[in-house]
Amino acid sequence: MKKLVLAAALVTPLTAIAQPYSESMADCAALFQNAAQWVQSDENSDKLMHAARTWAAAAVEQSHSEGRPVSSDVMWDKIDAKTENWEAKGPSFFLSEEFRDWTGYCRAFGRDRGIKSNL
C-alpha cells in the first residue's frame, strides 16, 4: 500500500498537490468533460460525461465534508471554468504527458476515494 501511495504521489500533477480534495475532484470532472468533446463516438463521449458527472457529484459531497459546502450549480460553474483551461490546450493535449499524468492521478484518486466512474 505504501508503494502505491508513493507511486501515486510521484505522478500527481503539481496543481493537485495541497488543494482540497473537492478541488481535485472538480479537476478530474473537468478533464473528463473536456475529453468527451474530442472523442469520435457518441458512446465514448457519453462514458466520459458520465465520469464527469460522477466526479462532480463526489466533489459536491466532499465540499460538504470539508466544511465549505458548494451547491451542484456552483460546482459545475467551477468545472466549466476548469474545462475551458483544458480546452485551451487543444486536441493534441490528449497525446501529452500532462494528460497521462492527470488521467493516472484521477484513476488512483478515484480508487482511493471509492469513486466509480466506469472508465
C-alpha positions in Angstrom: 0.0 0.0 0.0 2.8 2.4 0.8 4.3 1.8 -2.6 1.0 2.6 -4.3 0.7 5.8 -2.4 4.3 6.7 -3.2 3.8 5.9 -6.9 0.6 8.0 -7.0 2.4 10.9 -5.3 5.2 10.7 -7.9 2.8 11.0 -10.8 0.4 13.5 -9.2 0.2 16.7 -11.2 1.7 19.6 -9.3 -1.6 21.6 -9.4 -3.3 18.7 -7.5 -0.9 19.0 -4.5 -2.0 21.0 -1.4 -5.6 21.7 -2.5 -8.8 20.4 -1.0 -10.0 17.0 -2.3 -13.1 18.7 -3.7 -11.0 20.9 -5.9 -9.0 17.9 -7.2 -12.3 16.1 -7.9 -13.5 19.1 -9.9 -10.2 18.9 -11.8 -10.9 15.3 -12.7 -14.5 16.1 -13.7 -13.3 18.9 -16.0 -10.7 16.6 -17.5 -13.3 14.0 -18.5 -15.8 16.7 -19.6 -13.2 18.1 -21.9 -12.2 14.7 -23.2 -15.8 14.0 -24.1 -15.8 16.6 -26.8 -12.8 15.3 -28.6 -13.7 11.6 -29.0 -15.2 10.2 -32.2 -18.1 8.1 -30.9 -21.2 9.2 -29.0 -20.8 6.1 -26.9 -17.3 7.1 -25.7 -18.5 10.7 -25.2 -21.4 9.5 -23.1 -19.0 7.4 -20.9 -16.7 10.4 -20.4 -19.6 12.6 -19.5 -20.9 10.0 -17.1 -17.4 10.1 -15.5 -17.5 13.9 -15.3 -20.9 13.8 -13.6 -19.7 11.2 -11.1 -16.7 13.3 -10.2 -18.8 16.4 -10.0 -21.2 14.7 -7.5 -18.3 13.5 -5.5 -16.8 17.0 -5.4 -20.1 18.5 -4.1 -20.3 15.8 -1.4 -16.6 16.3 -0.5 -17.0 20.1 -0.2 -19.7 19.5 2.5 -17.3 17.1 4.3 -14.6 19.8 4.2 -16.9 22.3 5.9 -17.1 24.5 2.8 -20.3 23.3 1.2 -20.9 24.1 -2.5 -24.0 23.5 -4.5 -24.1 21.4 -7.6 -24.6 24.6 -9.7 -21.7 26.3 -8.2 -19.5 23.2 -8.6 -20.5 22.9 -12.3 -19.6 26.6 -12.8 -16.2 25.8 -11.4 -15.8 22.6 -13.5 -16.8 24.5 -16.7 -14.1 27.1 -15.9 -11.6 24.4 -15.4 -12.8 22.7 -18.6 -12.0 25.9 -20.5 -8.4 25.7 -19.3 -8.2 22.2 -20.7 -9.8 23.2 -23.9 -7.2 26.0 -24.4 -4.6 23.3 -24.7 -6.3 21.9 -27.8 -6.9 18.4 -29.0 -3.3 17.4 -29.1 -3.3 17.7 -25.3 -4.5 14.1 -25.2 -1.2 13.0 -26.5 0.8 14.8 -23.8 2.5 13.6 -20.7 0.4 16.0 -18.7 -2.8 14.4 -19.8 -1.4 10.9 -19.0 -0.3 12.2 -15.6 -3.8 13.6 -14.9 -5.7 10.6 -16.0 -3.4 8.4 -13.9 -3.9 10.6 -10.9 -7.7 10.6 -11.4 -7.8 6.8 -11.6 -5.6 6.4 -8.5 -7.5 9.1 -6.6 -10.9 7.6 -7.6 -9.8 4.2 -6.4 -8.7 5.6 -3.1 -11.9 7.6 -2.6 -14.2 4.9 -3.8 -15.3 6.9 -6.9 -16.5 4.5 -9.6 -16.6 6.3 -13.0 -16.8 3.2 -15.1 -13.9 4.1 -17.3 
